Amino acid sequence: MYRFLATPRWVGLTLLLIVLIPAFYFLGKWQYSRYEARSAASERISANLKADPVPLERLDRIGGSVPKENAYRRVTATGRYDPAHELVVRLRSQNGRPGFYVVTPLVTGDGAVLVNRGWVPVGATAETPPEVPPAPTGEVTVTGWLLPSETEESTGIKNRSGLPPGQIVLINTEEIGKGLPYRLYGGFVQLAEQRPAATPAPEPVPEPSVGGGGLLNLAYSLQWWLFIGIAIAGWFILARREARERRQADPAVITDRDHGRISG
């Protein structure tokens, strides 16, 4: 009754099933590994956000880099802003509005750290510079989240050249440091608090979001593994259906039960 499974069409379907099962398994496994990695990162970031602030030099250094385990830690730094080398960062939206981040070097005793002072809206036209509240004069102490230098890979933002003076796309400390008269810390600080406070000031950037911790990846992994069961069940359903249709279409095909009924 199932001799049709040896036909080219059914051999092809069976081979396809044999290929799909391991493919679905490994796709699910890959998504699950992403879930585990993102969950671990989410837990680490949550812990860092809750930790007490520490001096910047304990977690970063001049000319260094910020390891991932120190990202989103709260740090403090004291110095004086250098408005002459202030930059605005393009392509930064906030609350659904396009705008810029305002990045100002804070000169400390051993160098400087870039401080993202906040967000400002775009100007009236693409060519109009944004209105940026001036950085406070005198010595200030900033508290904020330590973030690693931005790259195209880490942000998904493509860098651009030929921008107007004072505008950048990525807060890349290595590139920015080439045009400064002092050396920079490896990361930058996203401002949360400043003493003394400045008025007016750029709109504060919200606290970093932890995100879903990879739950979407977990759902994708379960979906791929569910496809394995669907593919196997589909193969058996199609095979049983074709066997039934062949039996109904060919009167010569008589089952053992039919033989028993006839002989009785």
C-alpha positions in Angstrom: 0.0 0.0 0.0 2.9 2.4 0.7 5.0 1.3 -2.3 4.4 4.9 -3.7 7.0 6.1 -1.2 9.7 4.8 -3.6 8.5 7.1 -6.4 10.8 10.0 -7.2 8.4 12.6 -5.8 8.2 10.9 -2.4 11.9 10.2 -2.3 12.4 13.9 -2.9 10.0 14.8 -0.1 11.7 12.4 2.3 15.1 13.7 1.5 13.8 17.3 2.0 12.5 16.2 5.4 15.9 14.7 6.3 17.6 18.0 5.4 15.1 20.2 7.2 15.1 18.4 10.5 18.8 19.1 11.4 18.6 22.6 9.8 15.6 23.5 12.0 17.5 22.0 15.0 20.6 24.0 14.5 18.7 27.2 13.8 16.9 26.8 17.0 20.1 26.1 18.8 21.7 29.2 17.4 18.7 31.3 18.5 18.9 29.7 22.0 22.6 30.6 22.3 21.7 34.2 21.4 19.1 34.1 24.1 21.6 32.9 26.7 24.2 35.5 25.7 21.6 38.4 25.7 20.2 37.2 29.0 23.6 37.2 30.6 24.3 40.7 29.2 21.0 41.9 30.5 21.7 40.6 34.0 25.1 42.2 33.9 23.8 45.6 32.8 21.0 45.5 35.4 23.6 44.8 38.1 25.8 47.6 36.8 23.0 50.1 36.7 22.2 49.4 40.4 25.8 49.6 41.6 27.0 52.6 43.5 29.0 55.1 41.5 32.8 54.9 41.6 35.6 57.2 40.4 36.1 57.0 36.6 39.8 56.0 36.9 38.8 52.8 38.7 37.1 51.4 35.6 38.7 53.2 32.7 42.1 54.7 31.8 43.6 57.2 29.5 44.1 55.6 26.0 42.4 52.4 27.2 39.1 50.7 26.4 36.0 49.8 28.5 35.6 46.1 28.8 32.0 44.8 28.5 31.8 43.9 32.2 32.2 47.6 33.1 29.8 49.0 30.6 26.8 50.9 32.2 28.6 51.3 35.5 28.0 54.6 37.2 31.1 56.7 37.5 32.1 60.1 38.8 34.6 62.6 37.4 35.7 66.1 38.3 37.1 68.7 35.9 36.3 71.6 33.7 34.4 71.5 30.4 36.2 72.4 27.2 33.5 74.1 25.0 36.0 74.9 22.3 36.1 71.2 21.3 32.4 70.4 21.9 30.8 68.2 19.3 27.2 67.3 18.3 26.3 63.7 17.3 23.9 63.3 14.4 21.2 60.7 14.0 20.2 60.6 17.7 16.4 60.6 18.2 14.6 60.9 21.6 10.9 60.4 22.3 10.4 60.0 18.5 12.1 63.3 17.7 15.2 63.7 15.6 18.1 65.5 17.1 21.7 65.5 18.3 23.7 64.4 21.4 25.9 67.1 22.8 29.4 65.7 23.6 31.8 68.0 25.6 35.3 67.0 26.8 35.7 67.3 30.6 39.3 68.0 31.3 40.6 66.3 34.4 44.0 66.2 36.1 45.4 63.5 33.8 43.6 64.0 30.5 39.9 64.3 29.6 36.7 62.2 29.3 34.0 62.8 26.7 30.7 63.6 28.4 27.4 63.2 26.6 25.6 66.2 28.2 22.2 65.3 26.7 20.0 65.8 23.7 18.9 68.8 21.6 16.5 68.9 18.7 17.5 69.5 15.1 17.7 73.1 13.7 15.1 74.7 11.5 16.7 73.2 8.3 19.2 70.5 7.6 21.9 73.1 7.3 21.0 75.0 10.5 23.1 74.1 13.5 21.2 73.0 16.5 20.8 75.4 19.5 23.1 74.0 22.2 22.9 75.3 25.8 26.5 76.2 26.8 28.5 74.0 29.1 28.9 75.4 32.7 32.1 77.2 33.5 34.3 76.4 36.5 34.9 73.0 38.1 32.1 70.5 37.9 31.6 66.9 39.2 29.6 64.7 36.8 28.0 61.3 37.6 26.9 59.1 34.7 27.0 55.8 33.0 30.3 54.6 31.5 29.9 53.4 27.9 32.5 52.0 25.5 33.6 53.9 22.5 31.1 53.6 19.6 31.8 51.8 16.4 29.7 50.9 13.3 29.6 47.3 14.6 28.4 48.1 18.1 25.8 50.7 17.1 24.7 49.6 13.6 25.2 53.3 12.5 27.3 53.8 9.4 29.9 56.5 9.9 30.1 59.4 7.5 32.7 61.9 6.3 32.3 65.4 4.9 30.0 66.6 7.8 29.8 70.2 8.9 32.4 71.3 11.4 31.7 70.2 14.9 29.4 67.3 13.8 30.1 63.6 14.1 28.1 60.4 13.7 29.8 58.1 16.2 31.2 58.8 19.7 34.5 57.1 18.9 37.0 58.2 21.4 40.0 57.1 19.3 39.0 59.2 16.3 37.8 62.2 18.3 41.0 62.2 20.3 43.1 62.8 17.2 41.9 66.4 17.0 42.3 67.2 20.7 45.2 68.7 22.6 45.0 66.2 25.4 44.5 62.4 25.7 41.1 60.8 26.3 39.8 58.0 28.5 38.8 55.0 26.5 35.1 55.3 27.1 32.7 58.2 27.5 30.2 59.2 30.2 26.5 59.6 29.5 25.5 62.3 32.0 23.0 61.5 34.7 23.8 64.2 37.3 26.0 67.2 37.5 27.1 69.4 40.4 26.6 72.3 40.2 23.6 71.8 37.9 23.5 73.8 34.7 20.4 75.8 33.6 19.6 75.8 30.7 20.9 72.4 29.7 20.4 69.8 27.0 17.5 67.4 27.6 18.7 64.5 29.7 19.2 61.2 28.0 17.0 58.5 29.6 18.6 55.8 31.7 19.9 53.0 29.5 17.3 50.4 28.7 18.1 46.8 29.6 15.7 45.4 27.0 13.9 42.1 27.0 17.0 40.0 27.8 16.7 37.9 24.6 13.2 36.6 25.2 12.5 37.1 21.5 15.4 34.9 20.6 14.0 32.2 23.0 10.7 32.4 21.2 12.5 32.0 17.8 14.4 29.0 19.1 11.2 27.3 20.3 9.5 28.2 16.9 12.3 26.5 14.9 12.1 23.3 17.1 8.3 23.3 16.7 8.8 23.3 13.0 10.6 19.9 13.3 7.4 18.4 14.7 5.3 20.1 12.1 7.5 18.8 9.3 7.5 15.2 10.5 3.7 15.3 11.2 3.1 16.8 7.8 5.1 14.1 6.1 3.0 11.3 7.8 -0.3 13.1 7.2 0.5 13.4 3.5 1.6 9.8 3.2 -1.6 8.5 4.9 -3.7 10.7 2.7 -2.1 9.6 -0.5 -2.4 5.9 0.6 -6.1 6.4 1.3 -6.7 8.1 -2.0 -4.8 5.4 -3.9 -6.9 2.7 -2.2 -10.2 4.5 -3.0 -9.1 5.1 -6.6 -8.1 1.5 -7.4 -10.8 -1.2 -6.7 -8.2 -3.9 -7.1 -6.5 -2.7 -3.9 -8.2 -4.9 -1.3 -7.2 -4.8 2.3 -6.9 -7.9 4.5 -10.0 -6.8 6.3 -11.9 -6.8 3.0 -10.6 -10.3 2.2 -12.0 -11.5 5.5 -15.4 -10.0 4.8 -15.5 -11.5 1.3 -14.5 -14.9 2.4 -17.1 -14.8 5.2 
